[in-house]
Structure formats: C-alpha cells, structure tokens
C-alpha cells in the first residue's frame, strides 16, 4: 500500500468518526478523503521551525 493510499485511508477514517460512524457512507467518505489527500499533496510545505532560509547572493 502506497503512502498516498494510507493517507486517504486515514482521512476517510477521520471523516467517518467525525460524522458519528454512519453506515453506508463509505464511498462518499473515500471520495472526500481522496480529494483531501490530493490537495494536501499539492500544498507546498513550509520550512521547519528553527531552519533559516538561505539568502540569495546579490
């Protein structure tokens, strides 16, 4: 299972739990989770705290 698949599964589970664990909503939760994971993958990451960006030479 790829890292992306694992992330989608985590999101789907979180959605399911947040909605009170309803039955019969697997496809909708999975689609929502897939879109969230896709958006997350496209979001640029910020530098970690404590790291300084290198200054560009003039």
C-alpha positions as CSV (number, residue, x, y, z in Angstrom):
1,X,0.0,0.0,0.0
2,X,1.4,3.4,-1.0
3,X,1.9,6.3,1.3
4,X,-0.9,8.1,-0.5
5,X,-3.3,5.2,-0.1
6,X,-2.5,5.2,3.6
7,X,-3.2,8.9,3.9
8,X,-6.5,8.5,2.1
9,X,-7.5,5.7,4.5
10,X,-6.6,7.9,7.5
11,X,-8.7,10.8,6.2
12,X,-11.6,8.5,5.4
13,X,-11.5,7.1,8.9
14,X,-11.3,10.6,10.4
15,X,-14.3,11.7,8.3
16,X,-16.3,8.6,9.3
17,X,-15.6,9.1,13.0
18,X,-16.4,12.9,12.8
19,X,-19.8,12.1,11.3
20,X,-20.7,9.7,14.1
21,X,-19.6,6.5,12.4
22,X,-22.6,6.2,10.0
23,X,-23.1,3.0,7.9
24,X,-23.4,3.1,4.1
25,X,-21.3,6.2,3.5
26,X,-18.0,4.5,2.6
27,X,-17.9,5.7,-1.0
28,X,-18.6,9.3,-0.1
29,X,-16.1,9.3,2.7
30,X,-13.5,7.7,0.5
31,X,-14.0,10.3,-2.2
32,X,-13.8,13.1,0.3
33,X,-10.6,11.6,1.7
34,X,-9.1,11.2,-1.8
35,X,-9.7,14.9,-2.5
36,X,-8.2,15.9,0.8
37,X,-5.1,13.8,0.2
38,X,-4.7,15.2,-3.3
39,X,-5.0,18.8,-2.0
40,X,-2.5,18.0,0.7
41,X,0.0,16.6,-1.7
42,X,-0.3,19.8,-3.9
43,X,0.2,22.1,-1.0
44,X,3.8,23.5,-0.7
45,X,5.5,22.6,2.5
46,X,6.8,25.3,4.9
47,X,10.3,25.1,6.2
48,X,10.6,23.5,9.6
49,X,10.8,25.8,12.6
50,X,14.4,26.6,13.5
51,X,15.7,26.4,10.0
52,X,16.7,29.6,8.2
53,X,16.2,30.2,4.5
54,X,19.4,30.9,2.7
55,X,19.8,34.4,1.5
56,X,20.3,34.8,-2.3
57,X,23.6,36.4,-3.3
58,X,23.2,39.9,-4.7
